[in-house]
Amino acid sequence: MVNTAHITGFGIALPDPVDQDTLWDGYFARHFAEVPVAGRLFRGAQVRRRHAVVNPVLEDASTWSTGTRMRRYEQEAPSLGATALSAALADSGLSPGEVGLFAVASCTGYTTPGVDIRLSAEFGLPADAQRLVIGHMGCYAALPGLGAVTDFVLARGKPALLLCLELTSLHVQPPTKDVDQVVAHSLFSDAAAAVVVQPGSPRSRSALTVVDVTALTDATTSDHMTWNVTDLGFRMGLSPRVPDALARHVGPTITGLLDRHGLTTADVDAWAVHPGGPRVLDTVAEALALPADALTTSRRVLAEHGNCSSATVLLVLHALRASGRPRPGRYGVAMAFGPGLTLYAALVQAT
């Protein structure tokens, strides 16, 4: 058993981009023609562009059956995941033969044999490498995934891979007057993000030690965010009460995480907060009394990539690390939210 585990490599893969104005003018203005506030909601999402394996301007998936959408997931997901894994392995200097656990988080597609098996074979992972699939946890899944692979690394002394892969563009819904559907369709995007976690002394001076992972679930608000399988894909339910629920829990949860390690928010050099939307980021900043620029990277990721579900918090953490945050010896907090309502957070320290 080893006593430290480090994120030593990041890999990001994105489908073709499409800008928000093109999506609105070319598809969603017509799609939500019966919702007078739809245009305002799209502009208020603070998203400039998104990424999509199925661009609705070119392919209208809103009438596709769930089976058709899953077949498209099976076609598109492996190549996107492979690109992210290749980059993460290269960044870490890890060879596939050293991998002891491969975990995949995705809530936007299901197939068996799954992406975990196909990519294990493609990359030549050892036949005895363990695999873990994390499904339907939604936007926060990267952090329980990080917790699981970190626990494996600490217990077994072997490296692990985590891949978060989401193709939300497969799940555009039929036209509706529901405002929550307008909000969801103004935000969500496709991406794959991978990290390598290794035991012992890090091979890179830019590694991040995984110090702790925490969670809180408020089951009394379980109706605030839903992700239901229907005959026409997966349908998001999104209540405007989500930020209010988060406001009650963000402060105590993060303070408790930091208290366990004798830290305060002043010791945190980087905040990788999942940009579930502008109001979510505003809520976190206010609840934690963060400096005005603390969530600049989260806001930039939202603007440039949209909400990519589980992959998004890793996009933010990667962007912060590339900018030199947290600085050596300082701490970072990664935070994400999703159905439950659930809040997950991870404390990391730069080497």
N, C-alpha and C positions, 0 to 999 in steps of 0.2 A: 504494500500500500504506500502511495506517495501522498505528500501533504499540500501540493500545489498543482493547479491546472491552469493553463494559459491559452487564450485565443491567439494563435500565431499566424493565421492566414484568413483573408477575406476574398470572396469571389462574388461578383455581381453580373447578372445577365438580364438584358432587357429586350423585349420585342420591339418592332418598329414603333416610333413615336407618332402621335397625332395630336395636334394642338386643340385646346378646349374650344376655341371659336369654330374650328372646322367641324368638330363633333356636334356642336349646337346648331350651327347653320345647316349642316349637311344631313342631320338625322334627328337630333333630340328636339329641336324646335317643332318639328312635325309630330314627333312621337308623343310629346307632352302638350299638344296644342290646346287641350281642354283644361290645362292648369295655368291660370293667369300669372301665378308667381314663379313659374318654372324658370324663366329667363333670369330673374333676379337671383334665384337660388344657385343657378349655374355660375353666375358672375361672383356671387358671394362665397363660393367654395374655395376661392384663392388658388385654383389649379390653373396653370398655364398650358400644360401638356400632359398627356398620359401615354401609356404603352399598351398595345393590344395585339394579341395573336389573331383576334377576329375584330376587325375594324368595322363598326356598324355602318359607316358611310359606304363601305364596299360590300359588306355581307350582313344582311339583317338576320340575326340569330334569334329574334324574339319569338318566332313560331317554331323553333327547333324543339324536338322532343328531348327529354333528358338523355335518352340513349344516344341520340346524335351528338349531343354536347359531350358526352363521355368518350365517344369515339374520337372526337376532335382533341380532347384532352390527351388521349393516348397517343395521338399523332404528334402533338406539339410539345408536351411536357418534357420528354426525355432529352431532346436536343437543347432546350433552354437550361435544364438542370445540368447537363454535361458541361456546358460553357461555364456556368458558375462554379462547379466542382473543379474543373481544370484550373481556373484562376486561383481558387483557394489553395489547392495543393501546391501550385507553383509559388504562391506567395509565402507559404509556410516552409517550403523545402521538403515536405513530406512525400514519400512514395506511397502509392496505393497499397503495396504489400505490407505496410506498417499499420494499416487501419484495423482497429479492433472492433469498432462499432460505427455503423452508418445509420443515422436517423433522418427521416424525411417528414416534414410537417407540410400538410396541404389540406385545405378545406374546400377546394374548388373542383376536385376531380377524383374519381375512384376507378381503379382497374386492377385486376389480378391475373397474372403476375404484375406487380406494381412497378412504379418508377424505381423503388429501392432495389428490386431484383434486377431490373434491366440495366441500371447504371452500375450496380455491383459487378455484373458480368462485363459490361463495356470497359470499365476501368481496371479490371483484373484484381478486384478486392479479394482477399483470401477467402477460401470456401468456408472457413470457420469464423469469419467475421460476423458479429451479431448485427441484427437489423431491427429497427424500431420505426413504426409508422404512426404519426400523430395526426389524427384527422378530426375535422369539424370543431376545433377549438377556436378558430377564427383569428382575429388580428393579434392576439397576445401569444400565439402558439410558439413563437421563436424562443420565448423565455423559459417556459417549462421544458422546451426542447434543449435549451442550453443547460438547464439544471440537470436534466437526465444524462446528457453526454458528459457533463462535468463530473457527476457522481460516478459514472463508469470509469472515467480516466483516473479519478482518485482511488477507486477501489481496485482496479485491475492494472493500473500502471501502463495502459496502452492508449495510443491516440484515438480520437474519434472525429467523425465528420457529421455536421448538421447542415441539411439543405432545407430551406423554406421556399416553396414553389407554388405560386398562385396565379391562376388564369381566370380572373374575375370577368373578363370580357366575354366568356362563354355563357354568362348567365344574365344577359340583358333580357328584361321581362317585357311582356306585351304592353301596349299602351294602357295607361291607367290614370285616374284622377288623384291617386294617393300621393300626398306630398312627400311622405317618407321615401317613396320610390324615386322621386325626383332627386332628393338629397343623395341617396345611395348612388344613383347613376351619374351624379355630377362629380363624384369623388373617386370611384374605384378604378384600379389599374392592374396591369400584369407585371410580374417580375419574379426572378429567382435570386436568392442570396444564400451563400454558403459560408460556413466558418469551419476552421480546423481547431480542435482543442487538443493540446498535448500536455503530458505530465512532466514534472521535474523542472529543471532549469530551462528557461526559454532559449530557443536558438536565435531569436531576433530581439533587438533592443526596443522594437516597437510593439512587443507583445502586451496583452492585457491579461492580468491575473483575475480569474473569476473568484471573487471573495465570498459572495453569498447570493442567494436567490430567495425571494419572498413572494407571498401571494395573499390576496384577500378576495373572497367571493361573497357578495351580498345577494343571496337568493331571493330576497323580498323584491328585487328589481329585475327578476329574470325575464319579465315580459318586455323590458326596454330594448333589448337587442336580440334578434332571432335570425336564424339561417336555416330555412326549411326546404327540404327536397320536395319539389312538385313535379308534375308531368311535363312542365316546361322549364326545366332547370331548377336552380337553387334561388330562393327568393329571400332577400334581406328585409327584415323588419327593423326599423330604426326610430326610436322615440326621441322627441326633442328634449325629454327629461334626462337623457344620458349625462350631459355635463353637470346637471344639478346633483345627480347621484354620485358622480366622481368627486365632486367638490367636498362631499362629506367624508370621503375615505382617503384621498390622496395624501393629505397632511399627516394623519396618524400612521398610515402605512409606511411612508418614506421616513418619517421621524423614527419609527420603531426600527426600521432596517439600519439606519445610521447609528442610532443609540447603541445597538448591539456591538458596534465596533468603535465606540467612543468618538463618533464623528458628528458633525452638524452639516447643514447645507453649505456653510462657508468652506468646508473641506472638499466640496464637489467641484471639479474643474470642468466637467462636461456633462450635459444633460441630453441623453438620447431618448427623446420622448416620441412615442408613436403619434404621428399627426393624423388622428382620426378625423380631424376637421378643424377649422379655425377656432370654434368655440371650445373644443377639447383642449387645445393648446393654451388658450386664454385662461381656462379654468385651472390648469396645472400651474401656470405661472403665478396666478393670484393666490392659489392655495398654499404654495411654497414660498411666496414672497421672493420670487427669483428676479435677478437683474433683468433689465429690459432686453438685453441681447442674448440671454441664456438659451432661448429656443430658436435662435436664428437658423441653425442648421435644420431643425425639424421643419420650420416653415419653408425653407428652401427646398427640401425634399418633397414636401407637399406640392409646392408650385411646379417643380420640374418633373415629378413622377406620379403624383396623385397618391391615393391610399392603396398600397399594394398588399393589403391584408398582412399576413404573418411576416412577409419579407421586409416590411417597411422599417421596423425598428432596427434591423441589421443594416439597411441602407443608411440610416441616420448615424449609427455607430461607426460604420465604415467611413462615412464622410468626415465625421469628427476626428477619427484616428488619422485620416489622411492629412488633416489640417494641424496635427500635432497635439490634439486634445484627447484625453487628459494628458497633461505634462508628466514627465517621469516622476514617479513617487506619489502623484496625485490620484484622485479618485474620479470615477464616472458612474453615473446611474443611468441604466437603460430601463425604460418603463413602457408598458403597453396595456391595452384594455380590450375587452371583448365580452362575448355573451356570458351571462352569469347573474348580474354584471360581475366581471372579474378584472382585477388589477394585478398584474405581475410586475416585479421589478428585480433587476440584477445589479449588484454592486461590483464594479471592476476597479482594478488599480493598474496604472501604467508602470511598466518596468523601466 
